[in-house]
Amino acid sequence: MPSIAADRALTCADRSGSAAFPPLTLRQMKFRTERLGRLYTLAPDQVADLWQELAAEIVRALRRFDPTIASRTTFMKGVMNLWYRQKCKQLRREAAVRDRLVPLPTLGTEGMAFADRHHGGVSEVDARLDLADRIADLPEDLFALARDLLAGKSVPEIAAERGVHRGTVNRLVLRLRIHLVDLDPAAN
């Protein structure tokens, strides 16, 4: 899949009249993606995916380039800076979600047997089961959103999959929070 994005980026770059990025831009792209890899301990293939994603973002942004405002390298640097900030937020959110994920007990292991194996106790099992019941009763659009969020997908990923704007997904997240607000003891 990442190679498809790279092929698209190169195809778009060929159409826009520049077959390759300037050397300065390539160094800046490498620096940013490798830094993200070090900060968030990403595998080398994930860093390569980030590089391809950044290249595709630059190519998409070049449609908006106006040489009367700034030079081409300055414009690309601004695109990279914006992408870098957004990617840091996304990776930070994904790491937080991974740390918060708590698996539901498998069928047949609910109750005391499950609570004894885990230090959370019966109240944690009850909270998980209440959440599972509440999610099952959600409207179809909110159920699909909850499933995606519990799978660890970010709002931008969900928006891209559904082909909608991130604001639309954020509104759905707010509706989902309203449906589940009484299950969060911190909200009271």
C-alpha positions, 0 to 999 in steps of 0.5 A, a space after each residue: 500500500 505505501 508503494 501506491 502512495 509513492 507512485 501517486 506522488 511521483 506521478 503527480 510530481 511528473 505532471 507538475 513539471 518537477 520529477 524530483 524534490 530539491 536536495 534540501 527538501 529531501 534532507 529536510 524530509 529525511 530529518 523529520 521522518 527519522 526524528 519522528 521514528 526516534 521520538 515514537 520508536 517506530 519501525 523502519 518500514 513505518 518511517 519509510 511510510 511516513 516519508 512517502 506520506 510526507 512526499 504525497 502531502 508536499 505534492 498535493 500542496 504544490 497545487 496551491 504554490 504561488 511563486 509571487 508569495 515565496 520560493 518553492 523550497 520555502 513553501 515546501 518547508 512550510 508544508 513539512 512543518 505543518 505536516 510534522 506538527 499534525 503527525 506529532 499530534 496524531 502519533 501522540 494520540 495513537 500512543 495514548 489510545 494504545 496505553 488506554 486500551 483494555 480488552 473486554 473479557 472473552 465470552 464465558 470468562 465474565 465475573 469473578 473468575 476474570 476479576 481474580 486473574 486481573 487486579 481490577 476487581 469486580 467493579 472493573 469487570 462490571 464497568 467493562 460489561 456496562 460499556 459493552 452493553 451500551 456500545 451494542 445499543 448505540 445507533 448504527 453510525 455511532 456503533 461503527 465509530 465506537 468500533 473504529 475508535 476502540 480499534 485504535 484509529 484516529 479521527 483523521 484515519 476514520 475521516 479518510 476511510 469514510 471520505 468525510 471531513 474531520 469535523 464530521 467525525 469530531 461531531 460524531 465523537 461528541 454525540 458518542 460522548 454524550 451517549 456514554 457520559 454517565 459511564 465515566 466517573 470523572 465526568 460527574 
